[in-house]
Structure formats: C-alpha cells, structure tokens
Amino acid sequence: MRSFLALGFALCTALRLAAQDVGARLGRVPPDAQRAVQEITADAAAHGLPTEPLVQKAIEGGAKRVPAERLIAAVRALAARLAGAADAVRAGGLESPKADVVEGGADGLSAGLSAGHVSALVRASRAAYDPALVLRVAATLAALGVPPKQAVQLVEGMIKDGRSPSDLLSLPGEVQAGVADGATPAEAAERVNHGGGNGVGNAGGNGPSHGQPPPDWVPPGQGKRHKPSNPHKP
C-alpha cells in the first residue's frame, strides 16, 4: 500500500513539475489559453502521450496571435490525434511506442491517412525500417496530394521490395519533381512506383532498371500504344 501511495505521489509531483515547465514556455500565449493548454498537456502526459507537439502548437498559435478559443481548440484537436495515433500504432503491434512513432502517426492522421493505414504501416515496418520514418514518409506523400491509399501502397511496396530507408526518404522529393513536370500527385506517385522517377525503381533483378519504367507501362490517362505490325512476319 505504501509503495502504491509513493508511486502516486511521485507521478503527481512529476506532472505538476511538467505543467510548471510548460507554463514557463507559454509566455506569448494568451493568458486565457495558458491554463487550458497546461491542462491538456498534463492529461496527455498522464496517458503516456508526447506533449512537445502540443506545446509547440500553442507557442506557434501565440506567435501568430491566434485568439484563445481557436488556439485551445487546435491544441485539443492535436491531443486527440495523438491519442488516436497511439491507439493505431498499438493496434499495429507496438505496445509501448516511442514519442516519435506516435507523432508520425498523428502526422499521418492529419494528412488524411486512416487509423487502419497507420496500423498497416507499423505492421509493414521491420528491422531496417523505423516505423517513425515510414509513417512520416507516408504522411508527407499524403500531404503532397497523393491519395492516402496510394501513398500507403507505395511505401509498403518499397519495403516489400527491400529498398533502403534512404530510398523511402527520397519518395516525397520524387513526387514533387513529377508534379513540377506537370503530373498530378497521383500520377507522379504512379510513375515512381513503376520506376519512372529520378533514380527510384524496383529492387532486385526481376524488375526494370533503376529510373526506367517497365516496357509496357503507360502514363496514367493515356491509352496503351500498340506496336506496329512487322511486315516480315505472317
């Protein structure tokens, strides 16, 4: 019983000190919002969620002179996404996810990924692929306008093909380059997926060489071209 009380006292003390630290960083946040932000971050900490994104969101809102009600709503919405991301990450197999993984999941939810997508990406991650990196790449692709399902399939395909983590990191840049050339985000992602990006192709010897699309690949929106008949063949 004594050990339980001691643990509870230590937890309360830690949360109180954390709240004081948060309060010291909210100097530019409207006074009406400071207490609410401290309460939201304390509740998040009590549930094992990362609090730094909440503090940064509040500081950003204060710097932009966002009205107190809007600032509080934004911080509370972010806390809800972090909680949803933590649940999705655990559903993907990580019982005690690190802060960066939860934040990556929250970024994905903010960009339009579903909780199911987050769980699937965590399950797809293995030894060489940090789930935080995987989630942030997929989130960035979705934020660039790639349909969420397509973004998830592209990342999962890269992992399945054994591409390196650096190749994963290059995906958003490849898509941006395709968009700069006039493609839609979905078309640019499709080209990258088929090896038509700048240096991103299929791994191994069973696919096309890096940077080259497969022989029968046709850009989205165009019909498949028929090869001219050979007059020397019957």
Secondary structure, DSSP 8 states (H G I E B T S, - for coil): -HHHHHHHHHHHHHHHHHHHHHHHT-TTS-HHHHHHHHHHHHHHHHTT---HHHHHHHHHHHHTT--HHHHHHHHHHHHHHHHHHHHHHHHTT-SS--HHHHHHHHHHHHHT--HHHHHHHHHH--TTS-HHHHHHHHHHHHHTT--HHHHHHHHHHHHHTT--HHHHHHHHHHHHHHHHTT--HHHHHHHHHTT-SSS----SSSS--TT---TT---TTS--------TT--
